[in-house]
Amino acid sequence: MSICAARIPVVVATGLVRGLRDPTMPGFIFFPVDDPQRGRFIRRYLMAVGASAMVVFLFFAAFLADVLSMHGLINAALLTLFFVVAFYVVFRSGLNLRFSDPSLTIPQILSSTLVTLYVLYESKDGHGVLSMIYLVSFTFGVVRLSTRQLLALTAFTAVSYALLIGWQWHADPDPYLLKRKVLTWIALISVLAFFSVIGGYVSKLRKDVADSRKRLEAAMLQVQNMAARDELTGVFNRRTLADVLNVHKNRADRYGTIFSVLMLDIDHFKRVNDTYGHQNGDRVLKAFAAAISSGLRSTDILGRYGGEEFLAVLDQTPLGNIPVAAARLCALAREINLDEIASGFRISVSVGGAQYRKTEDWQATIERADQALYRAKDGGRDRFEMEFA
């Protein structure tokens, strides 16, 4: 053996140990940090690896009992190792995500079935106890496969096992062994069929529970969303605005961040209701909320403060930047198309702005913005005012 060839196992072993110690190192890493989805599949794979190790131990016990030859033990262990490595490569590369079942439950069960079939071929005792290893493989299908899929695997096992018995009978026509093998075949297939029906039922129950949980989570999310938003306009309601302002206040007091608020009031909204009716008044509120929302940044929050009053919370916006934001919102209000209510009908909005002052009650900030709003209305409406600096 050359020196280079002799060093290969040492290099691989060293790389494996280093990979286990430092999951961030480049190169060969056996268990690097996984994303949550791939990690879930890897955990299931590791369960299968543990089951494979247990089965190899059973093969070794069969060898010690002189039921399995050394040749059969070594080949079965190597075949098991081959499938373990092959599935590891598939899971680690992400190729499993291309399949409808990323856990590859059926392929893993089939590979285990083939290993068991080989061991039965090498067995000296007419199969007997070793045939029960099939149950270990089928256990992994209980929570993943349907009754139809499990019965299909049972049919595959029945046919392949029957062919094995026929092949061995052809090589050694011993009537006594044949009877034992046929009896084992009948018992095994009956148990697997029953196991498939029960396992499929359990799998269906598990799926129903998972579906019910998803529907419940969706319903809870919908309820929370309804509780947080104004029913008419879809923007946040006053209670949610209070929660948002508390968060901004705590962050500003602790980290020194800044935020400002804009109080918006639709001009002469009472005339809209009196002239066009409350139904059209609701249409105006919806259109206004949609237009103003489109003019805010993703980090800003808009809510209905009450009646025709809306409050915008502008994150990281100092007092000097309020005029730009307020002017944009005033322009958006003028551009709302309300021809469906009356031809040429338009609205305007008055805006008052204020910046939060560290450690003050956020209601004091809103009060200053409200005072600025009244100055905007007194000054002719369709305009904005800021708090006094």
VEXLO-506435 format. One record per residue (C-alpha): residue in three letters; x, y, z. Coordinates in Angstrom, 1 decimal, always signed. Each point is the difference from the previous one (the first is absolute). Layout:
REM VEXLO-506435
R, code, east, north, up
R, ala, X, Y, Z
...
REM end
This chain:
REM VEXLO-506435
R, code, east, north, up
R, met, +0.0, +0.0, +0.0
R, ser, +1.4, +3.5, -0.9
R, ile, +0.5, +2.6, +2.6
R, cys, -2.7, +2.3, -1.6
R, ala, -2.5, -2.8, +0.1
R, ala, +0.8, -0.8, +3.6
R, arg, -0.6, +3.7, +1.0
R, ile, -3.5, +0.1, -1.5
R, pro, -1.9, -1.5, +3.0
R, val, +2.0, +2.3, +2.4
R, val, -0.9, +3.2, -2.1
R, val, -3.7, -1.0, -0.1
R, ala, -0.1, -0.8, +3.7
R, thr, +1.7, +3.3, +0.8
R, gly, -2.4, +1.9, -2.2
R, leu, -3.0, -1.7, +1.7
R, val, +1.2, +0.8, +3.5
R, arg, +0.7, +3.6, -0.9
R, gly, -3.4, +0.3, -1.7
R, leu, -1.7, -1.3, +3.1
R, arg, +1.9, +2.4, +2.2
R, asp, -0.4, +3.1, -2.2
R, pro, -3.3, +0.0, -2.0
R, thr, +1.0, +3.3, -1.7
R, met, +3.2, -1.3, -1.6
R, pro, +0.2, -0.4, -3.8
R, gly, +0.5, -3.3, -1.6
R, phe, -1.4, -3.3, +1.1
R, ile, -2.6, +0.6, +2.7
R, phe, -2.1, -3.0, +1.1
R, phe, -2.6, +1.9, +2.0
R, pro, +0.1, +3.8, -0.9
R, val, -2.6, +2.4, +1.3
R, asp, -3.2, -0.6, -1.9
R, asp, -2.9, +2.2, -0.9
R, pro, -3.2, -1.0, +1.9
R, gln, -1.6, -1.8, -2.9
R, arg, +3.0, -2.1, -1.0
R, gly, +0.8, -0.6, +3.6
R, arg, -3.4, -1.7, +0.5
R, phe, +0.8, -2.4, -2.8
R, ile, +3.4, -0.7, +1.4
R, arg, -1.4, -0.8, +3.4
R, arg, -2.4, -2.6, -1.6
R, tyr, +3.0, -1.3, -2.0
R, leu, +2.0, -0.4, +3.3
R, met, -2.9, -2.0, +1.4
R, ala, +0.2, -2.3, -3.0
R, val, +3.8, -0.3, +0.5
R, gly, -0.6, -1.0, +3.6
R, ala, -2.4, -2.7, -1.1
R, ser, +2.5, -1.2, -2.6
R, ala, +2.6, -0.3, +2.7
R, met, -2.4, -2.1, +2.1
R, val, -0.8, -2.2, -3.0
R, val, +3.8, -0.6, -0.7
R, phe, +0.3, -1.0, +3.7
R, leu, -2.8, -2.5, -0.6
R, phe, +1.9, -1.3, -3.0
R, phe, +3.1, -0.4, +2.2
R, ala, -2.1, -1.9, +2.6
R, ala, -1.2, -2.3, -2.8
R, phe, +3.6, -0.6, -0.9
R, leu, +0.9, -0.9, +3.6
R, ala, -3.0, -2.4, +0.0
R, asp, +1.4, -1.6, -3.2
R, val, -3.1, +1.1, -1.9
R, leu, +1.9, +2.3, -2.3
R, ser, +3.4, -0.5, -1.5
R, met, +2.9, +2.4, +0.4
R, his, -0.2, +0.6, -3.8
R, gly, -3.7, +0.9, +0.3
R, leu, +0.6, +2.2, +3.1
R, ile, +2.7, +2.1, -1.7
R, asn, -1.9, +0.4, -3.2
R, ala, -3.2, +1.0, +1.9
R, ala, +2.0, +2.5, +2.1
R, leu, +1.6, +1.5, -3.1
R, leu, -3.3, +0.2, -1.8
R, thr, -1.5, +1.8, +2.9
R, leu, +2.9, +2.4, +0.2
R, phe, -0.4, +0.7, -3.7
R, phe, -3.6, +1.0, +0.4
R, val, +0.8, +2.1, +3.1
R, val, +2.6, +2.0, -1.9
R, ala, -2.1, +0.3, -3.2
R, phe, -2.9, +1.4, +1.9
R, tyr, +2.2, +2.3, +2.0
R, val, +1.4, +1.5, -3.3
R, val, -3.5, +0.5, -1.3
R, phe, -1.2, +1.7, +3.1
R, arg, +3.1, +2.1, +0.4
R, ser, -0.1, +1.2, -3.7
R, gly, -3.7, +0.9, +0.2
R, leu, -1.0, -2.3, -2.9
R, asn, -2.7, -1.5, +2.3
R, leu, -1.8, +3.4, -0.2
R, arg, -0.9, -0.8, -3.6
R, phe, -2.3, -2.8, +1.0
R, ser, -3.5, +0.1, +1.3
R, asp, +1.1, -1.7, +3.2
R, pro, +3.4, +1.7, +0.9
R, ser, +0.5, -2.6, +2.8
R, leu, +0.3, -2.7, -2.7
R, thr, -2.0, -2.4, +2.2
R, ile, -0.8, -2.5, -2.8
R, pro, +3.5, -0.2, -1.4
R, gln, +1.5, -0.5, +3.5
R, ile, -2.5, -2.8, +0.7
R, leu, +0.7, -1.6, -3.3
R, ser, +3.8, +0.1, +0.5
R, ser, -0.5, -1.5, +3.5
R, thr, -2.2, -2.7, -1.6
R, leu, +2.7, -0.9, -2.5
R, val, +2.6, -0.4, +2.8
R, thr, -2.4, -2.2, +2.0
R, leu, -0.7, -2.0, -3.1
R, tyr, +3.7, -0.7, -0.5
R, val, +0.4, -1.1, +3.6
R, leu, -2.9, -2.4, -0.4
R, tyr, +1.7, -1.3, -3.1
R, glu, +3.2, -0.7, +2.0
R, ser, -1.9, -1.3, +3.0
R, lys, +0.4, -3.6, +1.1
R, asp, -3.1, -0.4, +2.2
R, gly, -2.9, +0.2, -2.5
R, his, -0.2, +3.7, +0.7
R, gly, -2.0, -0.1, +3.2
R, val, +0.7, +2.9, +2.4
R, leu, +2.1, +1.9, -2.5
R, ser, -3.1, +0.7, -2.1
R, met, -1.4, +2.1, +2.8
R, ile, +2.6, +2.6, -0.9
R, tyr, -2.5, +1.1, -2.6
R, leu, -2.1, +1.5, +2.7
R, val, +2.8, +2.4, +1.0
R, ser, +0.0, +1.4, -3.5
R, phe, -3.7, +0.4, -0.2
R, thr, -0.1, +1.8, +3.3
R, phe, +1.4, +3.1, -1.6
R, gly, -2.9, +0.1, -2.4
R, val, -2.7, +0.2, +2.6
R, val, +0.1, +3.8, +0.5
R, arg, +0.7, +0.9, -3.7
R, leu, -1.7, -2.5, -2.3
R, ser, -3.6, -0.7, -0.8
R, thr, -1.7, -3.4, +0.2
R, arg, +0.3, -0.4, -3.8
R, gln, +3.7, +0.8, +0.0
R, leu, +0.7, -2.4, +2.9
R, leu, -2.1, -2.8, -1.7
R, ala, +2.0, +0.6, -3.2
R, leu, +3.2, -0.5, +2.0
R, thr, -1.5, -3.1, +1.5
R, ala, -0.8, -1.4, -3.4
R, phe, +3.6, +0.7, -1.1
R, thr, +1.3, -1.8, +3.0
R, ala, -2.4, -2.9, -0.6
R, val, +1.1, -0.4, -3.7
R, ser, +3.7, +0.4, +0.6
R, tyr, +0.0, -2.3, +3.0
R, ala, -2.0, -2.7, -1.9
R, leu, +2.5, +0.2, -2.9
R, leu, +2.8, -0.5, +2.5
R, ile, -1.7, -3.1, +1.5
R, gly, -0.5, -1.3, -3.6
R, trp, +3.6, +0.6, -0.8
R, gln, +1.3, -1.8, +3.1
R, trp, -2.4, -2.9, -0.6
R, his, +1.4, -0.3, -3.5
R, ala, +3.6, -0.1, +1.4
R, asp, -0.9, -2.3, +3.0
R, pro, -3.4, -1.8, -0.3
R, asp, -0.3, -0.8, +3.7
R, pro, -3.8, -0.5, +0.8
R, tyr, +0.5, +0.7, +3.7
R, leu, +1.8, +3.3, -0.6
R, leu, -2.5, +0.9, -2.6
R, lys, -2.9, -0.4, +2.5
R, arg, +1.7, +2.1, +2.6
R, lys, +0.8, +2.7, -2.5
R, val, -3.6, +0.1, -1.4
R, leu, -1.4, +0.1, +3.5
R, thr, +2.4, +2.9, +0.8
R, trp, -1.1, +1.7, -3.2
R, ile, -3.7, -0.3, +0.8
R, ala, +0.5, +1.2, +3.6
R, leu, +2.2, +2.9, -1.1
R, ile, -2.3, +1.2, -2.8
R, ser, -3.1, -0.2, +2.2
R, val, +1.7, +2.0, +2.7
R, leu, +1.2, +2.6, -2.5
R, ala, -3.4, +0.3, -1.6
R, phe, -1.6, +0.6, +3.4
R, phe, +2.8, +2.3, +0.9
R, ser, -0.6, +2.0, -3.2
R, val, -3.7, +0.5, +0.7
R, ile, +0.6, +1.1, +3.6
R, gly, +3.0, +2.1, -1.0
R, gly, -1.9, +1.7, -2.8
R, tyr, -2.8, +0.8, +2.5
R, val, +2.5, +1.5, +2.4
R, ser, +1.6, +2.0, -2.8
R, lys, -3.4, +1.3, -1.1
R, leu, -0.8, +1.0, +3.6
R, arg, +3.3, +1.8, +0.2
R, lys, -0.6, +1.8, -3.3
R, asp, -3.5, +1.0, +1.2
R, val, +1.4, +1.4, +3.2
R, ala, +2.6, +1.9, -1.9
R, asp, -2.6, +1.4, -2.4
R, ser, -2.2, +1.0, +2.9
R, arg, +2.9, +1.8, +1.7
R, lys, +0.7, +1.9, -3.2
R, arg, -3.6, +1.0, -0.3
R, leu, -0.1, +1.1, +3.7
R, glu, +3.2, +2.0, -0.4
R, ala, -1.5, +1.7, -3.1
R, ala, -3.2, +0.8, +1.9
R, met, +2.0, +1.3, +3.0
R, leu, +2.1, +2.2, -2.3
R, gln, -3.2, +1.3, -1.7
R, val, -1.5, +0.7, +3.4
R, gln, +3.1, +1.8, +1.1
R, asn, +0.1, +2.0, -3.2
R, met, -3.6, +1.0, +0.4
R, ala, +0.6, +1.0, +3.6
R, ala, +3.0, +2.1, -1.0
R, arg, -1.6, +1.8, -3.0
R, asp, -2.8, +2.4, -0.6
R, glu, -2.9, -2.0, -1.5
R, leu, -1.0, +2.7, -2.6
R, thr, +3.4, +1.3, -1.3
R, gly, +2.3, -3.0, +0.6
R, val, +2.7, +2.2, +1.7
R, phe, +0.9, -0.5, +3.6
R, asn, -2.5, +1.0, +2.7
R, arg, +0.6, +2.3, +3.0
R, arg, +0.9, -2.8, +2.4
R, thr, +2.7, -1.3, -2.4
R, leu, +1.3, +3.5, -0.5
R, ala, +0.4, +0.3, +3.8
R, asp, +2.1, -3.2, +0.0
R, val, +2.1, +1.3, -2.9
R, leu, +0.6, +3.3, +1.8
R, asn, +1.0, -1.8, +3.2
R, val, +2.6, -2.0, -2.0
R, his, +1.4, +3.1, -1.7
R, lys, +0.1, +1.9, +3.3
R, asn, +1.8, -2.8, +1.9
R, arg, +2.5, -0.4, -2.9
R, ala, +0.6, +3.8, -0.2
R, asp, +0.5, +0.3, +3.8
R, arg, +2.4, -2.9, +0.1
R, tyr, +2.0, +0.3, -3.2
R, gly, -0.5, +3.6, -1.0
R, thr, -1.9, -0.6, -3.2
R, ile, -2.5, +2.6, -1.3
R, phe, -3.5, -0.1, -1.4
R, ser, -2.7, +2.5, -0.8
R, val, -3.8, -0.1, -0.4
R, leu, -2.3, +1.6, -2.4
R, met, -3.6, +0.6, +0.9
R, leu, -2.2, +0.1, -3.2
R, asp, -3.6, +1.2, -0.2
R, ile, -2.1, +0.0, -3.1
R, asp, -1.3, +3.5, -0.7
R, his, -3.8, +0.6, +0.3
R, phe, -0.7, -3.8, +0.3
R, lys, -3.3, +0.7, +1.7
R, arg, -1.2, +1.7, -3.3
R, val, +0.9, -3.2, -1.8
R, asn, -2.3, -2.0, +2.2
R, asp, -2.7, +2.6, -0.1
R, thr, +0.1, +0.5, -3.8
R, tyr, +0.8, -3.5, -1.3
R, gly, -1.0, -2.2, +2.8
R, his, +1.8, -2.1, +2.5
R, gln, +0.6, -2.9, -2.5
R, asn, +1.9, +2.4, -2.2
R, gly, +1.8, +1.4, +3.0
R, asp, +1.3, -3.5, +0.7
R, arg, +1.2, -0.2, -3.6
R, val, +1.9, +3.2, +0.6
R, leu, +1.6, -1.3, +3.2
R, lys, +1.1, -3.3, -1.8
R, ala, +1.4, +1.9, -3.0
R, phe, +1.8, +2.5, +2.3
R, ala, +1.6, -2.8, +2.1
R, ala, +1.2, -1.9, -3.1
R, ala, +1.5, +3.2, -1.6
R, ile, +1.8, +1.1, +3.2
R, ser, +1.3, -3.5, +0.6
R, ser, +1.5, -0.1, -3.5
R, gly, +1.9, +3.2, +0.8
R, leu, +1.7, -1.2, +3.2
R, arg, +3.1, -2.1, +0.3
R, ser, -0.1, -3.7, +1.0
R, thr, +1.4, +1.0, +3.4
R, asp, -2.8, +2.6, +0.7
R, ile, -3.3, -0.9, +1.6
R, leu, -3.4, +1.4, -0.9
R, gly, -3.1, -0.4, +2.2
R, arg, -3.5, +1.4, +0.4
R, tyr, +0.0, +2.1, +3.1
R, gly, -3.7, +0.6, +0.0
R, gly, -2.7, +1.2, -2.4
R, glu, +1.7, +1.7, -2.9
R, glu, +3.3, +0.4, +1.9
R, phe, +3.0, -2.1, -0.8
R, leu, +3.4, -0.2, +1.6
R, ala, +3.3, -0.8, -1.8
R, val, +3.0, -1.1, +2.1
R, leu, +3.2, +0.9, -2.0
R, asp, +3.0, -2.1, +1.1
R, gln, +3.4, +1.7, +0.1
R, thr, -1.5, +3.3, -1.2
R, pro, +1.1, +3.2, +1.7
R, leu, -2.0, +3.2, +0.2
R, gly, +1.8, +1.5, -3.0
R, asn, -1.2, -2.8, -2.3
R, ile, -3.6, +0.3, +1.0
R, pro, -0.9, +2.7, -2.7
R, val, +1.1, -2.3, -2.8
R, ala, -2.1, -2.9, +1.2
R, ala, -3.0, +2.2, +0.8
R, ala, +0.1, +1.7, -3.3
R, arg, +0.1, -3.3, -1.8
R, leu, -3.1, -1.3, +1.9
R, cys, -1.9, +3.2, -0.6
R, ala, +0.7, -0.4, -3.8
R, leu, -1.1, -3.6, +0.1
R, ala, -3.3, +0.9, +1.6
R, arg, -0.8, +2.6, -2.7
R, glu, +0.7, -2.6, -2.7
R, ile, -2.5, -2.6, +1.2
R, asn, -2.5, -0.7, -2.7
R, leu, -3.5, +0.1, +1.4
R, asp, -2.0, +0.4, -3.2
R, glu, -2.1, -3.0, +1.0
R, ile, -1.5, +2.1, +2.7
R, ala, -0.4, +3.2, -2.0
R, ser, +1.7, +1.3, -3.2
R, gly, +3.0, +2.1, +0.9
R, phe, -0.4, -0.6, +3.7
R, arg, +3.3, +0.2, +1.9
R, ile, +1.1, +0.2, +3.6
R, ser, +2.9, +1.6, +1.9
R, val, +1.7, -0.7, +3.3
R, ser, +1.5, +2.2, +2.8
R, val, +3.1, -1.4, +1.7
R, gly, +1.8, +0.8, +3.3
R, gly, +3.4, -1.4, +0.8
R, ala, +2.1, -0.4, +3.2
R, gln, +3.2, -1.8, +0.9
R, tyr, +0.2, -2.2, +3.1
R, arg, +2.0, +1.5, +2.9
R, lys, +2.0, -2.4, +2.0
R, thr, -1.6, -1.4, +3.2
R, glu, -3.3, +1.8, -0.6
R, asp, -3.4, -1.7, -0.2
R, trp, -0.7, -0.8, -3.6
R, gln, -3.5, +1.5, +0.6
R, ala, +1.7, +3.3, +0.5
R, thr, +1.6, -0.4, -3.5
R, ile, -3.4, -0.6, -1.5
R, glu, -1.4, +3.0, +1.9
R, arg, +2.6, +2.3, -1.6
R, ala, -0.7, -1.5, -3.4
R, asp, -3.8, +0.6, +0.6
R, gln, +0.7, +3.6, +0.8
R, ala, +2.0, +0.4, -3.2
R, leu, -3.0, -1.6, -1.8
R, tyr, -2.4, +2.6, +1.3
R, arg, +2.4, +2.7, -1.1
R, ala, -0.1, -1.5, -3.5
R, lys, -3.8, +0.0, +0.0
R, asp, -0.1, +3.6, +1.3
R, gly, +2.5, +1.0, -2.7
R, gly, -2.4, -1.1, -2.8
R, arg, +0.2, -3.8, -0.1
R, asp, +1.7, -2.1, -2.7
R, arg, +3.3, +0.7, +1.6
R, phe, +2.3, -1.1, +2.8
R, glu, +1.5, +1.5, +3.1
R, met, +2.8, -1.2, +2.3
R, glu, +0.4, +0.3, +3.8
R, phe, +1.9, +3.0, +1.1
R, ala, +3.7, -1.0, +0.1
REM end
